[in-house]
């Protein structure tokens, strides 16, 4: 796994605001093939995903909460559907235990908010 000069472990702290993180991490989210793959790429840049409540957040590897994945245009429902499994160690509290369709109801927009 390659990192860009001055990223992550090399001292560059990277953006901290959702609008900047959206662009900065878009390529990494788009090219990830699994949760482990995505976490490895994010950690190389000094970030990681973590389960909080009914969703996922993006935080620094030191644990500083930055934003939700929804705020950077990466809803957990879309990632779950793409990777075929929920985020490791995180069960959506509103989803039935037997549900395996890869969609977390907590990310669903109500039909009246189209």
C-alpha positions, -999 to +999 in steps of 0.1 A: +000+000+000+015+033-011+009+066+008+014+100-005+044+120+009+038+136+043+006+116+049-006+098+080+025+084+098+047+108+080+033+138+098+007+154+075-025+157+094-049+161+064-082+179+064-105+178+094-137+194+080-164+173+062-164+192+029-126+188+026-127+152+037-153+144+010-129+153-018-097+141+000-111+106+006-134+101-023-109+080-043-102+058-013-139+051-007-146+045-044-117+020-049-121+000-016-132-036-021-139-045+015-140-030+050-104-042+058-091-026+025-109+007+033-096+008+069-060+001+058-061+030+032-077+054+057-053+045+085-024+052+061-037+087+060-043+090+097-081+083+097-103+053+105-140+043+106-157+036+139-192+024+149-211+050+169-248+045+178-267+034+147-240+045+122-204+050+114-181+079+120-148+090+106-122+097+132-085+102+134-063+072+143-059+090+177-097+088+183-107+124+175-142+123+160-144+143+127-178+136+112-203+109+102-198+089+070-231+105+057-216+139+061-189+130+036-213+114+011-206+078+021-237+064+038-231+032+056-260+015+038-243+020+005-210+007+019-227-023+035-245-031+002-213-028-018-191-049+006-218-074+012-214-074+050-220-049+079-191-030+094-170-054+116-183-055+151-212-032+145-248-044+142-273-019+132-296-016+162-327-011+141-322-040+117-336-075+124-308-099+133-317-122+103-317-095+077-289-100+052-298-076+024-270-052+033-292-023+041-293-006+074-327+010+081-311+038+101-297+053+069-330+051+050-348+083+041-385+083+051-407+082+019-421+116+027-386+132+025-378+123-012 
